[in-house]
Amino acid sequence: MAEASRWHRGGASKHKLHYRKEVEITTTLQELLLYFIFLINLCILTFGMVNPHMYYLNKVMSSLFLDTSVPGEERTNFKSIRSITDFWKFMEGPLLEGLYWDSWYNNQQLYNLKNSSRIYYENILLGVPRVRQLKVRNNTCKVYSSFQSLMSECYGKYTSANEDLSNFGLQINTEWRYSTSNTNSPWHWGFLGVYRNGGYIFTLSKSKSETKNKFIDLRLNSWITRGTRVIFIDFSLYNANVNLFCIIRLVAEFPATGGILTSWQFYSVKLLRYVSYYDYFIASCEITFCIFLFVFTTQEVKKIKEFKSAYFKSIWNWLELLLLLLCFVAVSFNTYCNVQIFLLLGELLESTEQYSDFYFLACWHIYYNNIIAITIFFAWIKNMFLAIINDTYSEVKADYSIGRRPDFELGKMIKQSYKNVLEKFRLKKARKDEDKKTKDSGDLAEQARREGFDENEIQKAEQMKKWKERLEKKYYSTEIQDDYQPVTQEEFRELFLYAVELEKELHYINLKLNQVMRKVSAL
């Protein structure tokens, strides 16, 4: 009786379940659309910060300062430096010629220089370049006793503990006296160690001839010693045509084994963010990104409150938390970078006679680009399509495991919407017309009687058809049913009778087939 009463109430509950399922599917589609808009917005943010001019600016500058050879020595450029002699040749040759552009190619004076160099006539040299050296102390390593008579000095590899902080050489200007760091730039990670800021520093002059005399004086007075471990050459450019800053760092490391290892960094970044209409469009995308972040965070907080510890058992939820964490880090980096640009940019541009440390701003801009790239990577992995596919697969597997036909409600809704559109534009006949046509042409029993079939066979066929329709309506219905429905005694009896009738029909067909085969063999 309990089962009977349950099936008696089945109509209303099925309707509610069907309505609830449609609401869930609609909600899923809305969330999918929302997340798709979020991905588009994130892609615009990621790729809107870069443009081809960054690549070309890096390319022309690297070609100028890395590939230009010393006059008369085609194989000596910055990349091929292997000795101290090669280093000074580069400083007095390609570097000097690359930094100072004070005349046109026809030797006429450049217009409106305002005491600044214009590299390739388009890129303004901001402030003056800076050269910085780090050294290690003597006796930072131990010489084996058998060789102490041959070598009394020993300079180990660079570490902050081994760094030499004492004055040396002429001990008059800053290049001979140790200077502590007054910038917030990150330490440099080189081939042979991590180098901190500070050191023996000097800046170049606005005059090309004065800078050349400076290089010659340092070379003659042995500014580079056995304790030298690294030399940095830093300067910055600005191209107004494409609104890009190019921050350049050339590095020469002096390993304890001897020789020189060179490396370089070219960062083309857009520090002046909001200039054109497209820049303001990117700004609107940034605001939209923050709104999405607030919405997604609110959703996850609600889920954690609802499911508590069970929330953390799903890998999708962990991926969602990772994505939210990356988004918050990206927003923090972007905010900090913009604040520092606002506070420091004007001050750096005013100091035309000093070194302008744009390296700090460039590094934070690169950090932001890296974190937003990682964010978009995980955002595509988290893509809701994967979650939908996973849930659909689980439901289909469960349906097949209990013997039910799976109902793909998402496809059903799309298919039904498509039919409604066709009917609205009269491209497809209404459903009622199809039902009427089916009813008019579906009286197979009368047709069978006219053709002389046995009445008992017709009645059996009709009874089997009714059983089949009832069973399909019960077990293969398109109505939504969340739980597996147990079989009652009456339904089991119908299933048993249906199986018996099928067995009889199969036996009857076998007899007919044997008769036909005997007649064929007799022929």
Secondary structure as UniProt FT lines:
FT   HELIX           2..8
FT   HELIX           10..48
FT   HELIX           52..66
FT   TURN            71..72
FT   TURN            74..75
FT   HELIX           78..80
FT   HELIX           84..90
FT   HELIX           91..95
FT   HELIX           96..99
FT   TURN            105..106
FT   TURN            114..115
FT   STRAND          118..119
FT   TURN            120..122
FT   STRAND          123..136
FT   TURN            138..139
FT   HELIX           145..147
FT   TURN            148..150
FT   TURN            160..162
FT   TURN            169..170
FT   HELIX           174..176
FT   STRAND          188..189
FT   STRAND          194..195
FT   STRAND          199..203
FT   HELIX           208..220
FT   TURN            221..222
FT   TURN            226..227
FT   STRAND          228..239
FT   TURN            240..243
FT   STRAND          244..253
FT   TURN            256..257
FT   STRAND          261..269
FT   HELIX           277..307
FT   HELIX           308..313
FT   HELIX           315..350
FT   TURN            352..353
FT   HELIX           359..381
FT   HELIX           384..401
FT   TURN            402..403
FT   HELIX           409..424
FT   TURN            425..426
FT   HELIX           431..441
FT   HELIX           444..450
FT   TURN            451..452
FT   HELIX           455..475
FT   HELIX           489..522
//
